[in-house]
Amino acid sequence: MNTMNQSKTGWVFTGSNGDFRLKQPDRSSFLYFPLVNEGGMMSSVSPKLHGQVTSGHNTFLTPPLSVEDLHNSRASRNFWVYVDGKGAWSAAGNSARQNAGMYGEEAEDSELEAGLLWHRVTRESREFGIKAEITSFVPAGNDKVELMKVVLTNISAKELTVTPTAAVPLYARSADDLRDHRHVTSLLNRIYTSAHGVEVQPALSFDERGHRVNHTSYGVFGAAEGGGQPTGFFPVQEEFIGEGGSLDWPEAVVLNREPQTGAGGGVHREGYEALGGLRFAAAALQPGQSISYVLVLAIGDERIDVAALMDKYGSVKAFDAMLRENKSFWSDKVNTVEFHTSDPVADQWMKWVTLQPVLRRLYGNSFLPYHDYGRGGRGWRDLWQDCLALLIMEPGDVRSLLLNNYAGVRIDGSNATIIGQQPGEFIADRNNIPRVWMDHGAWPFLTTMLYLDQSGDLDFLLEQQSYFRDSFMARCRERDASWDAPAGSTLQTADGASYTGTILEHILLQNLVPFFNVGEHNNILLEGADWNDGLDMAAQRGESVTFTSFYASNLLDLSRLLRTLKERKGLETLELAEEMTLLLDSLHEAVDYESVAAKRGLLDRYYAAAPNKVSGVRSELALDSIADDLARKAEWIVSHLRRNEWIQSNQGGGWFNGYYNNDGERVEGEAGGSIRMTLTGQVFPLLGHAAAPEQIPQIIAAVERNLYDEKIGYRLNSDFGGIQQNLGRAFGFAFGHKENGAMFSHMTVMYGNALYKRGYVKEGRKVLDSLYSLSVNFELSRMYPGIPEYINEQGRGMYTYLTGSASWLLLTMVTEVFGVKGKLGDLLLQPKLMKDQFDQDGKASIRTIFAERGLDVIYTAASGAEYGDYQIHSVTLNGAEVTLQRVSEGVLIPRSVLAALPEEGFHLLQVVLA
């Protein structure tokens, strides 16, 4: 990646572990930072301490918000200071007075410091002569707690008398109640004050289908330096702000009113919007003197044991110790993968990219301001793509995850689309809308193949797993009247027994069914949508050519894998549900693949044979015969695509059509002076086998001509002009935004990955560099370090932190750029580093995990060596020379060599390139 001038980035790295600093962070809109732990506490915090605190869709401590609320809402984690003789000042910068002065001479200086999941904002007021430093984090572990430490410092030349008041709105209920019965649900609030704070435990969980007794409790508690308890409390929001007041100019602070509830608490209030309002004793600060306060925001499964909570978290000493522990926890997690190139900024930026797949595992696709949709949990596609990164970062956990994931496959080849919090917990779909995304069946094999290459664990394919069953069948086109939840949540045999099949059977099913599920142009039906969720209005006649090519690659790779299974495991036959033999048509009565009617007819026969249940009888089939059938299908698709879906451009070269719309019309091409092209339509033929070698340069040229924009990078599509009611909602979005022509990071990274895979390293490098350069150009992107979901037409990074593109970028950097990859368990070294990626000593290195061993792989290149001019000359492992086993792709190091190493520490693998 190219070195960027840090003056353009806005933020600047301050160490070597991803810590960064940003001056005047409140001058940029939409900024927020994630704070989370593995116990389920999920927070976000902005430079003015806006954001939300939650442990799930139904348990928000603070009000749920969208990204626009970051600057429009007056609610925040506020910490007020009344300075005698001067008035009210917000340490968070969130007062009506401070906001009004944002663009004038009275604007305050502020600075953000942040690192691996800790956040600090320092703010100074010359007028008030005071400085505030507020540090926030969610401690590692399982407690649903967010901690804040506020340090106030007198920066004037005179003594200041300050009266602090913490003010955190306690929403204390489900996000559903924000618009639906907001006031009515406040009547359920039971508000308690104790010696250290305010706690709310609503009496009921409001649900008109059946109100339930609520047990969850929410609280804000605090202590002054030395353990001093608050001197009083403001537990009711409306009484705190006063008549005509607001949260950014509350009467209780502005007029320095006495607290509604005195020291020690003990007062119980009911039926109002609550506030974690904590008044601390007035303090006289001499010039240069500081005083500290600790706040604890907590969610409990029952009433909170406040004494125990404050004993554990409620002191400056405890806060500082927990912060050190938290920094260490996240550093250890992220630094299992590290990069060293000629660009130290890019190397540290990759630490934040490496963190992002972990964040998506913890947040799902919800609970951050841009991600204001859904009710938690991850989607089916997310599940498999996040595992790509976990295979690199936390490989020990992946086998069980993959095994559990396959329990979400239905016998019709579709799958559950939302994954619950517990292993093996699946839900039909978000918001109970039955849909099938046609690409879902393709991803599991890609992830599983990576696992097999990394581990060599071919036995995994023969593990048994159940199938998901709900009321939907025939890919959600029919309902099963006999289904009885939850007893029928797994597939049953005719006699009512639970049916299981091998993982390999699940994989075959998900790739065979789509082969026959074709539209009138003999490509696989688009159904609810494919990877691009915005193509959701062509369920009847729409076809996804691009994912037809993905399934073709899977079928061919599966065929090869079966032959490997025979060769390595001595397996001659495979048992499959007898109904599935229909899908292996060449084994009994071969179908004419050119005939759409014949394919659909066979699929209908399969649905009839397995109508949400199976006989339980298994057929034993020759492995070679199955492999032959899969190869036949794959070769037919590849031939079909090259014959029928290649678009010859009037400007020379060409590209693949990616889609047909709901009127059965080809989507892409050149007509009437306009060009319609999608990046997705090119990525999957390049990633797999569909694009012939001679077609690759033509595709690259067409992408550069039609989709590359210097301002925002590689667009997801060209401008189709107007809405496409027969294709999807994406084209209702303004061009250059989200799925309609933005730079969508996921597909851009996959395009780069595909180019590297096919040997177009210079071109792939350009793609990755464009994404990096756009992301770190703070002047335009206005985002913290990391990769966004997309870059809009103004260059702003959108939907930060939670994106599958981070997994793909990490995977690409490790396995393609640095070429540290597996080949059925053995280590394959195949570096594709370019000359300027080596440092001044000619070195580039990566720290990673392979074969359960930590490896420091250091490449040393001869002076001026460019990719294509060098090959691996020698390899030493901990100083001892390794006998090279050369293969067509690079050099193999047997797994047994690595397995013989001690498990502790990192082992040095030095590779000389010449």
MINU-290371 format. One record per residue (C-alpha): x, y, z; residue in one letter. Coordinates in steps of 0.05 Angstrom, whole numbers, padded with zeros to 5 digits, always signed. Each point is the difference from the previous one (the first is absolute). Layout:
// residues N
XYZA
...
This chain:
// residues 914
+00000+00000+00000M
+00025+00070-00015N
+00025+00044+00056T
-00049+00057+00013M
+00019+00069+00024N
-00027-00002+00071Q
-00019+00074-00003S
-00055-00021-00047K
-00026-00055+00045T
-00023+00045+00057G
+00013-00054+00051W
+00072-00019+00014V
+00026-00065+00029F
+00037+00014+00065T
+00035-00066+00014G
+00009-00068-00031S
-00064-00034+00023N
-00055+00037-00037G
-00009+00057+00050D
-00019+00065-00035F
-00014+00073+00013R
-00048+00048-00035L
-00005+00074+00015K
-00068+00033+00001Q
-00039-00065-00011P
-00066+00035+00013D
+00011+00039-00065R
-00017-00063-00039S
-00070-00028-00003S
-00020-00073+00005F
+00061-00023+00038L
-00009-00055+00052Y
+00043-00052+00033F
-00018-00071+00022P
+00007-00023+00073L
-00018-00073+00011V
+00017-00064+00037N
-00013-00074-00009E
-00052+00000+00055G
-00051+00037-00043G
+00010+00073+00018M
-00003+00041-00064M
+00013+00074+00001S
+00018+00056-00047S
+00028+00068+00018V
+00009+00064-00041S
+00047+00058+00013P
-00055+00034+00041K
-00017-00065+00036L
-00063-00013-00040H
-00012-00072-00018G
-00037-00058+00031Q
+00009-00053+00053V
-00036-00067-00009T
+00005-00075+00009S
-00052-00016-00054G
-00060+00025-00038H
-00045-00003+00061N
+00049+00026+00052T
+00024+00071-00015F
+00028+00038+00059L
+00002+00065-00039T
-00048+00019-00056P
+00009-00038-00065P
+00026+00045-00055L
+00017+00005-00073S
+00060+00037-00028V
-00039+00065-00010E
-00016+00000+00075D
+00075+00008+00015L
-00007+00074-00016H
-00075+00011+00006N
-00015-00032+00067S
+00012+00037+00064R
+00007-00064+00040A
+00071-00023+00015S
+00045-00024+00056R
+00006+00071+00025N
+00044+00023+00058F
-00017+00070+00022W
+00043+00048+00040V
-00028+00062+00033Y
+00056+00049+00011V
-00014+00052+00054D
-00005+00068-00031G
+00000-00026-00071K
-00058-00049-00008G
-00012-00067-00033A
+00051-00036-00044W
-00004-00069-00032S
+00063-00041+00005A
-00026-00039-00059A
-00008+00064-00041G
-00074-00014-00004N
-00035+00063+00025S
-00044+00048-00039A
+00050+00055+00014R
+00060-00039-00025Q
-00036-00025-00061N
-00022+00071-00017A
+00073+00023+00003G
+00026-00056-00045M
+00017+00047-00058Y
+00020+00061+00039G
+00062+00024+00038E
-00027-00033+00063E
+00006-00069-00031A
+00038-00047+00046E
+00062-00042-00013D
-00011-00075+00003S
+00041-00061-00015E
-00017-00073-00008L
+00048-00056+00019E
-00022-00071-00013A
+00029-00069-00005G
-00021-00073-00002L
-00069+00011+00032L
+00013+00059+00046W
-00021+00071-00013H
+00022+00066+00030R
-00022+00072-00015V
+00035+00060+00030T
-00035+00067-00002R
+00023+00068+00024E
-00039+00064+00013S
+00040+00064+00003R
-00062+00037+00023E
-00012-00047+00060F
+00073-00014+00013G
-00012-00075+00003I
+00022-00062-00037K
-00037-00067-00001A
+00028-00067-00020E
-00052-00055-00008I
+00022-00072-00012T
-00050-00054-00018S
+00004-00075-00011F
-00038-00064+00010V
+00042-00046+00044P
+00021-00068-00028A
-00039-00058+00030G
-00073-00016+00006N
-00028+00057+00041D
-00048+00046-00036K
+00035+00063+00023V
+00027+00063-00033E
+00049+00043+00039L
+00015+00075-00003M
+00053+00039+00036K
-00005+00075+00001V
+00060+00041+00021V
-00012+00075+00011L
+00060+00046+00002T
+00004+00074+00017N
+00040+00032-00056I
-00013+00071+00023S
+00044+00043+00045A
-00054+00004+00055K
-00035-00049+00046E
-00063-00031-00030L
-00059-00028+00038T
-00034-00053-00041V
-00064-00039+00011T
-00003-00062-00045P
-00063-00036-00023T
-00001-00063-00042A
-00062-00005-00044A
-00012-00063-00041V
-00071-00013-00026P
-00024-00069+00022L
-00045-00026-00056Y
-00003-00070+00030A
-00042-00039-00050R
-00007-00027-00070S
+00016+00038-00063A
-00070-00017-00023D
-00027+00048+00052D
+00037+00061-00028L
-00058+00016-00047R
-00053-00050+00022D
-00028+00018+00069H
+00060+00041+00022R
-00040+00036+00055H
-00041-00061+00020V
+00063-00041+00012T
+00029+00055+00044S
-00059-00014+00047L
+00031-00068+00012L
+00064+00030+00028N
+00018-00014+00072R
+00057+00047+00019I
+00044-00012+00060Y
+00055+00042+00031T
+00055-00027+00043S
+00064+00027+00030A
+00036+00000-00067H
-00051+00011-00054G
-00066-00010-00036V
-00028-00067-00022E
-00061-00016-00043V
-00036-00066-00003Q
-00064+00006-00042P
-00057-00042+00029A
-00018-00032-00067L
+00030-00013-00068S
-00053+00033-00044F
-00027-00045-00055D
-00072+00001-00022E
+00004-00074-00017R
+00011-00012+00074G
+00033+00046+00050H
+00053-00036+00042R
+00030+00015+00068V
+00066+00035-00012N
+00063-00020+00038H
+00052+00042-00036T
+00027+00060+00039S
+00039+00061-00024Y
+00041+00049+00040G
+00049+00057+00002V
+00045+00002+00062F
+00059+00043+00019G
+00053+00019+00050A
+00047+00059+00008A
+00075-00007+00009E
+00014-00036+00066G
-00068-00035-00001G
-00044+00060+00015G
-00073-00015-00011Q
-00047+00046-00038P
-00033+00053+00043T
-00067-00008-00034G
-00037-00024-00062F
-00045+00022-00056F
-00037-00065-00017P
-00057+00030-00041V
+00019+00032-00067Q
-00056+00051-00004E
+00016+00027+00069E
+00074+00005-00017F
-00010+00040-00064I
-00055+00044+00029G
-00060+00030-00034E
+00023+00025-00068G
+00069-00029+00011G
+00037-00054-00039S
+00055-00050+00010L
+00051+00047-00031D
-00022+00058+00045W
-00032-00030+00063P
-00028+00044+00054E
+00031-00042+00056A
+00070+00016-00025V
-00008+00068-00030V
-00032+00027+00064L
+00041-00048+00044N
-00062-00028+00033R
+00002-00046+00059E
-00009-00074-00018P
-00070-00029+00002Q
+00025-00058+00043T
+00052+00010+00053G
+00064-00038+00017A
-00008-00074+00013G
-00060-00007-00046G
-00053-00047+00024G
-00056+00036-00038V
-00044-00040-00047H
-00034+00034-00059R
-00048-00031-00052E
-00028+00016-00069G
+00049+00051-00029Y
+00057+00003-00050E
+00061-00013+00042A
+00068+00033+00005L
+00066-00022+00028G
+00007+00068+00032G
+00055+00000+00053L
+00021+00064+00036R
+00069+00000+00032F
+00025+00046+00055A
+00027+00068-00019A
+00076+00001-00003A
+00050+00057+00002A
+00055-00010-00051L
+00065+00039+00004Q
+00035+00019-00065P
+00027-00064-00031G
-00038-00045+00048Q
-00043-00058-00025S
-00056-00043+00027I
-00027-00065-00028S
-00068-00034-00003Y
-00018-00071-00022V
-00068-00018-00030L
-00025-00071-00009V
-00056-00013-00051L
-00027-00069+00013A
-00053-00049-00026I
-00020-00057+00047G
-00042-00062-00009D
-00033+00017+00066E
+00006+00058+00049R
+00072+00021+00002I
+00044-00014+00061D
+00025+00072+00003V
+00049-00011+00057A
+00034-00057-00036A
-00001+00038-00066L
+00033+00062+00030M
+00050-00042+00038D
+00022-00031-00065K
-00003+00061-00047Y
-00015+00063+00039G
+00068+00029+00015S
+00055+00035-00039V
+00048-00056+00019K
-00048-00054-00026A
-00015+00040-00062F
+00074+00008-00018D
+00014-00074+00013A
-00059-00022-00042M
+00021+00047-00056L
+00070-00032-00002R
-00032-00069+00000E
-00047+00021-00057N
+00056+00028-00042K
+00039-00064+00009S
-00060-00044-00017F
-00014+00034-00066W
+00073+00007-00018S
+00011-00075+00009D
-00061-00015-00042K
+00019+00046-00058V
+00074-00013+00001N
-00006-00073-00018T
+00006+00029-00071V
+00050+00057-00014E
+00030+00029-00063F
+00066+00035-00012H
+00010+00035-00067T
+00032+00064-00024S
-00062+00038+00024D
-00007+00001+00076P
-00066+00039-00004V
-00031-00054-00043A
+00027-00054+00047D
-00035+00032+00060Q
-00062+00014-00040W
-00005-00075-00013M
-00005-00011+00076K
-00067+00034-00003W
-00021-00040-00060V
+00020-00063+00037T
-00044+00021+00059L
-00061+00011-00043Q
-00020-00073-00011P
+00002-00009+00076V
-00046+00060+00007L
-00049-00029-00049R
+00000-00066+00038R
-00018+00039+00063L
-00049+00052-00028Y
-00028-00040-00057G
-00026+00051-00050N
-00036+00044+00051S
+00011+00045+00060F
+00046+00052-00031L
-00028+00066-00025P
+00003-00014-00075Y
-00025-00072+00013H
-00068+00020+00025D
-00036-00059-00032Y
-00014-00070+00023G
-00008-00027+00070R
+00069-00029+00011G
+00031-00064-00024G
+00039-00012-00063R
-00025-00020-00068G
+00018-00066-00033W
+00050+00031-00047R
+00033+00039+00057D
+00010-00065+00039L
+00043-00031-00054W
+00038+00062-00021Q
+00018+00018+00072D
+00029-00070+00007C
+00050+00018-00054L
+00034+00048+00047A
-00009-00045+00061L
+00037-00055-00038L
+00060+00047+00000I
-00009+00033+00069M
-00033-00053+00044E
+00006-00066-00040P
-00011-00044+00061G
-00073+00021+00007D
-00019-00008-00073V
-00013-00075-00007R
-00057+00000+00050S
-00028+00064-00030L
-00002-00030-00070L
-00031-00064+00025L
-00055+00039+00036N
-00012+00045-00059N
-00018-00058-00046Y
-00060-00015+00044A
-00033+00060-00034G
-00006-00035-00068V
-00070-00021-00023R
-00011-00063-00041I
-00023+00043-00058D
+00070+00029-00005G
-00019+00067+00031S
+00015+00020+00072N
-00019+00040+00060A
+00021+00072-00010T
+00009+00026+00071I
+00045-00033+00051I
-00018+00006+00073G
+00046+00011+00060Q
+00008-00073+00018Q
+00037-00053-00041P
-00048-00034-00048G
-00055+00053+00011E
-00031+00020-00067F
-00057+00045-00021I
-00037-00001-00067A
+00012+00073-00016D
+00003+00071+00027R
-00069+00028+00016N
-00033-00067-00017N
+00003+00013-00074I
+00013-00066-00036P
+00053+00011-00053R
+00055-00038-00034V
+00065+00033-00020W
+00025-00041-00059M
+00074+00009+00017D
-00006-00028+00070H
+00015-00071-00020G
+00066+00020-00033A
+00037+00030+00060W
+00004-00060+00048P
+00043-00041-00046F
+00048+00058-00013L
+00010+00009+00075T
+00004-00075+00013T
+00052-00007-00055M
+00043+00053+00033L
-00007-00039+00065Y
+00021-00064-00034L
+00060+00033-00032D
+00021+00031+00066Q
-00011-00063+00041S
+00003-00061-00046G
-00060-00025+00041D
-00035-00041-00054L
-00036-00040+00054D
-00042+00063+00012F
-00037-00015-00065L
-00025-00065+00028L
-00027+00028+00066E
-00075-00008+00009Q
-00046+00060+00008Q
-00075+00011+00001S
-00041+00043-00048Y
-00041+00062+00015F
-00075-00007-00008R
-00055+00052+00006D
-00066+00012-00035S
+00031+00021-00066F
+00017-00049-00055M
+00017-00001-00074A
+00045+00060+00012R
-00055+00039+00036C
-00049-00008-00056R
-00045-00048+00040E
-00022-00009+00072R
+00003-00064+00039D
-00067-00008+00035A
+00026-00058+00042S
+00057+00040+00031W
-00004+00008+00076D
+00049+00047+00033A
+00044-00009+00038P
-00005-00076-00003A
+00011+00001-00074G
+00059+00047-00003S
+00046-00054-00027T
-00013-00045-00060L
-00038-00064+00015Q
-00005-00067-00035T
-00067-00030-00020A
-00003-00037+00067D
+00014+00063+00040G
+00073-00011+00016A
+00050+00056-00007S
+00040-00004-00064Y
+00074+00018-00005T
+00047+00000-00059G
+00074+00012-00010T
+00026+00070-00008I
+00019-00021-00070L
-00073-00017-00013E
-00021+00069+00024H
+00051+00033-00047I
-00021-00042-00059L
-00073+00016+00012L
+00011+00075+00002Q
+00038-00001-00066N
-00042-00051-00038L
-00069+00029+00012V
+00018+00068-00030P
+00027-00033-00063F
-00071-00021-00018F
-00034+00063+00027N
+00007+00040-00064V
-00036+00055-00036G
-00017+00005-00074E
+00072+00016-00020H
+00025-00061+00037N
+00035+00038+00055N
-00017-00009+00073I
-00061+00038+00023L
+00013+00064+00040L
-00057-00015+00049E
-00001+00049+00059G
+00068+00030-00020A
+00072-00022-00002D
+00060+00030+00036W
-00026+00068-00021N
-00061+00006+00045D
-00023+00059-00041G
-00018-00045-00059L
-00064-00022+00034D
-00055+00013-00051M
+00011-00055-00051A
-00021-00062+00038A
-00040-00031-00057Q
+00042+00007-00063R
+00064+00032+00024G
+00065-00040-00008E
+00068+00008+00033S
+00051-00016-00052V
+00056+00021+00046T
-00017-00051+00054F
-00014-00053-00052T
+00075+00005-00014S
+00015-00006+00075F
-00041-00064+00004Y
+00036-00026-00061A
+00067+00010+00034S
-00026-00034+00063N
-00024-00061-00040L
+00067-00007-00034L
+00040+00008+00065D
-00047-00049+00035L
+00014-00050-00055S
+00074+00007+00012R
-00009-00004+00075L
-00037-00066-00006L
+00058-00029-00039R
+00048+00025+00053T
-00044-00032+00054L
+00006-00066-00037K
+00075+00008-00009E
+00017+00021+00071R
-00053-00036+00041K
-00009-00062-00043G
-00075+00015-00004L
-00034-00034-00059E
-00073+00015+00013T
-00043+00053+00033L
-00068-00008+00033E
-00053+00052-00018L
-00074+00006+00014A
-00032-00041-00055E
-00042+00060-00022E
+00064+00038-00017M
+00019-00051-00053T
-00052+00035-00045L
+00046+00060-00001L
+00059-00042-00024L
-00038-00012-00065D
+00058-00029-00041S
+00001-00060+00048L
-00068-00024-00024H
-00034+00041-00054E
+00040+00060-00025A
-00039+00064-00011V
+00012+00045-00060D
+00033+00060+00033Y
-00019+00045-00058E
-00073-00011+00017S
-00027+00047+00053V
-00065-00041+00004A
+00039-00065+00012A
+00040+00031+00056K
-00061+00030+00034R
-00038-00065-00008G
+00056-00039+00035L
+00001+00051+00057L
-00076-00007+00009D
+00009-00075+00005R
+00052+00010+00054Y
-00046+00047+00040Y
-00055-00052-00005A
+00047-00055+00023A
+00025+00041+00060A
-00060+00043+00022P
+00032+00027+00064N
+00015-00071+00022K
+00040-00059-00026V
-00009-00075+00000S
+00063-00011+00041G
+00026-00049-00051V
+00070+00013-00025R
+00031-00019-00067S
+00072-00020-00006E
+00032+00032-00061L
+00068-00006-00031A
+00042+00061+00016L
+00028+00002-00071D
-00070+00000-00029S
-00022+00059+00043I
+00064+00037-00019A
-00013-00012-00073D
-00071+00026+00006D
+00022+00064+00035L
+00055+00012-00052A
-00051-00009-00056R
-00046+00052+00031K
+00057+00049+00012A
+00028-00006-00070E
-00069+00011-00030W
-00010+00064+00039I
+00069+00028-00018V
-00013-00015-00074S
-00070+00030+00004H
+00026+00064+00032L
+00056+00010-00049R
-00047-00013-00059R
-00061+00039+00023N
+00018+00051+00053E
+00063+00034-00028W
-00013+00071-00023I
+00044+00024-00056Q
+00012+00074+00008S
-00003+00050-00057N
+00063+00030+00030Q
+00037-00065-00004G
+00006-00056+00051G
-00060-00019+00041G
-00028-00025+00066W
-00051-00048+00029F
-00073+00017+00007N
-00019-00009+00073G
-00076+00000+00002Y
-00068-00007-00033Y
-00057+00042+00027N
-00071-00019+00016N
-00022+00012-00072D
+00051-00052-00022G
+00045+00054-00031E
+00075-00001+00002R
+00023+00055+00048V
+00070+00017-00024E
+00026+00024-00066G
+00007+00060-00046E
-00062+00032-00029A
-00021+00070-00021G
+00065+00030+00022G
-00005-00026+00071S
+00042-00054+00032I
-00028-00047+00053R
+00051-00040+00037M
+00008-00030+00070T
+00064-00016+00037L
-00032-00061+00032T
-00012-00029-00068G
+00075-00001-00012Q
+00026-00020+00068V
-00028-00070+00004F
+00019-00023-00070P
+00070+00025+00018L
+00002-00032+00069L
-00018-00067-00028G
+00004-00037-00066H
-00050+00035-00045A
+00045+00055-00027A
+00048-00029-00052A
+00072+00025+00004P
-00008+00041-00064E
-00061+00035+00029Q
+00034+00027+00062I
+00037+00059-00032P
-00064+00020-00035Q
-00040-00001+00065I
+00054+00042+00035I
-00001+00051-00056A
-00076+00004+00002A
-00001+00009+00075V
+00052+00056-00004E
-00038+00034-00055R
-00071-00006+00026N
+00003-00008+00076L
+00064+00033+00026Y
-00008+00071+00027D
+00061+00034+00030E
-00042+00035+00052K
-00035-00061+00029I
+00036-00060-00029G
-00032-00060-00033Y
-00075+00010-00005R
-00047-00059+00012L
-00036+00016-00065N
-00004+00053-00054S
-00058+00048-00002D
-00060-00038-00025F
-00043+00063-00002G
-00064+00002+00040G
-00033-00053+00044I
-00001-00072-00022Q
-00067-00024+00027Q
+00012-00067-00033N
+00067-00011+00034L
+00006+00029+00069G
-00004+00055+00051R
+00073+00016-00009A
-00017+00042-00061F
-00048+00042+00040G
+00061+00024+00039F
+00035+00061-00028A
+00058-00021-00046F
+00065-00001+00038G
-00032-00023+00065H
+00000-00069+00032K
-00017-00057-00049E
-00011+00048-00058N
+00068+00020-00026G
+00037+00013+00064A
+00068-00029+00013M
-00024-00061+00038F
+00060-00025+00039S
-00020-00073+00000H
-00002-00008-00074M
+00060+00045-00011T
+00042-00044+00046V
-00025-00063-00033M
+00018+00029-00068Y
+00070+00013+00026G
+00003-00070+00028N
-00022-00030-00066A
+00053+00039-00038L
+00055-00025+00047Y
-00026-00071-00007K
+00003+00004-00076R
+00070+00028+00002G
-00016+00073-00015Y
+00038+00026+00060V
+00013+00071-00024K
-00074+00009-00016E
-00021-00032+00066G
+00047+00045+00038R
-00031+00061-00032K
-00069-00022+00023V
+00021-00010+00072L
+00039+00065+00000D
-00060+00039-00024S
-00042-00026+00058L
+00055+00015+00051Y
+00013+00070-00027S
-00074+00017+00001L
-00009-00026+00070S
+00058+00037+00032V
-00013+00066-00036N
-00036+00030+00059F
-00012+00065-00037E
-00051-00038-00042L
-00015-00066+00036S
-00012+00031+00069R
+00009-00067+00034M
+00047-00031+00051Y
+00051-00053-00022P
-00032-00060-00032G
-00039-00019-00062I
-00072+00024-00012P
-00057-00038-00031E
+00002+00050-00057Y
+00025+00068-00023I
-00054+00046-00024N
+00003+00048-00059E
+00031+00054+00044Q
+00055-00047+00024G
-00029-00009+00071R
+00010-00067+00033G
-00068-00030+00017M
-00024-00055+00047Y
+00066-00005+00036T
+00027-00060+00039Y
-00051-00054-00018L
+00016-00025-00070T
+00019-00067-00030G
+00052+00035-00042S
+00047+00001+00060A
+00002-00076+00001S
+00015-00001-00075W
+00054+00053+00005L
+00034-00037+00057L
-00005-00065-00038L
+00028+00033-00063T
+00059+00031+00036M
+00019-00065+00035V
-00012-00051-00054T
+00011+00039-00064E
+00045+00060+00012V
+00044-00035+00051F
-00016-00068-00028G
-00006-00038+00066V
-00054-00050-00014K
-00019-00073+00010G
-00004-00057-00049K
-00039-00055+00034L
+00038+00010+00064G
+00069+00015-00026D
+00029+00071+00000L
+00005+00030-00069L
+00044+00062-00010L
-00018+00039-00062Q
+00017+00074+00012P
-00026+00053-00048K
+00034+00060+00031L
+00020+00057-00046M
+00067+00035+00003K
-00024+00062+00037D
-00032-00041+00055Q
+00068-00022+00027F
+00032+00047+00051D
+00068+00034-00010Q
+00034-00065+00022D
-00037-00039-00053G
-00045-00034+00052K
-00075-00011+00007A
-00029-00044+00054S
-00064-00028+00029I
-00017-00030+00067R
-00055-00051-00004T
-00024-00068+00025I
+00005-00065-00040F
-00005-00072+00024A
-00014+00027+00070E
+00069+00032+00001R
+00017+00073+00000G
+00044+00019-00059L
+00041+00061-00016D
+00010-00005-00075V
+00054+00048-00025I
+00011+00009-00074Y
+00066+00029-00022T
+00005+00022-00073A
+00061+00014-00042A
+00008+00074-00014S
-00050+00025-00051G
-00035-00067-00008A
-00070+00009-00027E
-00056-00051+00003Y
+00008-00047-00059G
+00076+00007+00002D
+00011-00038+00064Y
-00015-00069+00028Q
+00013-00033+00067I
+00074-00015+00004H
+00007-00027+00070S
-00040-00009+00065V
+00025-00008+00071T
-00042-00017+00061L
+00028+00025+00066N
+00067+00004-00034G
-00001-00071-00030A
-00005-00008-00075E
-00064-00030-00026V
+00003-00049-00059T
-00042+00033-00053L
-00059-00037-00030Q
-00017+00040-00062R
-00069-00002-00031V
-00029+00039-00057S
-00027+00054+00047E
+00062+00009+00044G
+00033-00038+00056V
-00033-00051+00047L
+00021-00011+00072I
-00032-00065+00027P
-00046+00009+00060R
+00040-00052+00037S
+00060+00047+00000V
-00040+00055+00034L
-00037-00048+00047A
+00068-00022+00028A
+00012+00071+00026L
-00016+00022+00071P
-00070+00028+00006E
+00021+00062+00039E
+00026+00064-00030G
+00014+00019-00072F
+00047-00037-00047H
+00044+00035-00050L
-00009-00020-00073L
+00051+00038-00043Q
-00012-00002-00075V
+00051+00026-00049V
-00027+00024-00067L
+00046+00004-00060A
